Amino acid sequence: MREIMVKTPSMTSTIYIGEDVIAKRLPVLASGQTNFVVTDENVYALYGEWLRAKFPKTEFFILPSGEEHKNFSSLQTILEKMTQAGLRRTARLFAVGGGVVGDIGGLAASLYMRGISYVQIPTTLLAQVDSSVGGKTAVDLNGVKNVVGAFYQPCEVWIDPTFLKTLPEREIKCGVGEIVKYAALNAEILRLIEENTERICDLGFLTTLVEECVRHKAKVVEIDEKETGERKSLNVGHTTGHAIELTSGLSHGESVLYGMLFETRMAVRAGVCDRAHGERVIQLVEKALALAPCSKPDFSKIETDAEKARSDKKNTENGEIMMAVAQDLGAWTLFSMPLESYKSALAQAVKDGR
């Protein structure tokens, strides 16, 4: 079991990685107080009996699966169940699942009695490599992703790679989207992937990548917990990616891959991104998309879909669309453009790949 510390102004969190993490940490953190488990129906179908054995006499909330259930209605129901369970400030919430469960479970923990302790137990590759670390919690509102939320750090994150063994192949490949994001920002991760492209979906290799990505994110979060500077680098591909996700039905990871593809092409064309590094990132994204067969966005409507980017919380005060891109090896930058220019540039980026 490996440990990674994340020290922020609000608190110190510990990330544990290994197949023995739950066996070692559960007795420490699940005893001595009332516990509450938030999971989803897919995870519960696979691990319900195991979870019940690990958390006896514990109230469970089982969320319907899917991003569409990460909303105020579900959040209210979770908080009502926590109240009915008689949880006090000493209680601890365990969020067991993918990014949706982690986001809404963490937000519920931040709100209940003005904040109770919680643990992230990510069960998907995407959650293990990215969303479970750093304390971002949120729900969606009026078709805008993650617009209502809080920075609220978990006391611990338990990353057990054995969960990945029960993931559908597409879910494994969807998590590659966030891994490629880190590769665009981190020379060592980029090297590892380029030298082991044929192993990108191998669970043993993925465990190595998860740890490298988590270490990168932990350093960034320590520097900038509330995303006022350096943490914005982790939004590479996410402005356009979120817009695609909301309109296409693709998963978050798949959408981020398309977002990186189009935004990198836009940045290269605008002279914002080093051409050689941009082409390197583009090639990696295209390989990842080939490894992860999925539905393509309706490219004939991409300019209309770009309207969704108007509500992105990363945009400038005057409404320009803001994007983060990997500028060069180990370097990143922000660049923005008015909506109409963004629409045109996005349409050209799509066309460049045909």
C-alpha angles and dihedrals in degrees: 000000000000126000129213119185122212111196115190133161090258098050147317116264126191124214116203121195126190146080090266096050098103094045090052102040103034095072089051099049105027097057129078098033143050114276133206124196125207116191138142134251095257094053091042092052089057102034107018096112091045092048092049089053092049094045107037117181090014127135113238130202113198112199121204108252121256142065090264089071094056091096144113093270092058091043091053091049091051091050091048090052090049090052092047089051088058095237116180130200089273091062123110128216122211116202107202114183145043131319096296093054092044093049098047095035091052091048091050089051091050092052103040109099086342092299140343131192118273141183127213115219103179116199101181128069091239092053093044094050098042130345099056091059126072105031102263109153126175154139129219123249131194093347094310114122119234093346094141117051150093142242101248120157122221115231089231141002119210114201111189112178092202089078088068091065091073097045118111112250092250091056090053090051092045089060089058087075092071092040090056088051089059091046089057089055103035123057095204094051090046090052093048093052096044091051093046105034092138090057096050092115096038109117094219092053092043090057088059091048092048092056093047092049092047091051090052093049093045090057092049093048091050089055095044117012098170098044099248095134133342095026089065086075088074089066092075106143093001103107094061091027093061091048091052092045092054095050106031109046091235119139121260093255094049091047092051090053091055090043091054091046095053098037093049090051089049092049093049092049090049092050091242095115128052105256096223093050091042091054089048091054092045092052091050092049092049090051090050092050089050089052091050109050107201142149114287123231114259095263092191088068099038094113091053091046088052087072086077088067089066091078096047109129091223094067123113124262091256091053100258116151109253123207134180116217137179099251098187139333105316093356133097138178143184123243131178140187138181115274096254091050089047091052092052094045092048092050089051091048090054091047092050090064098051 
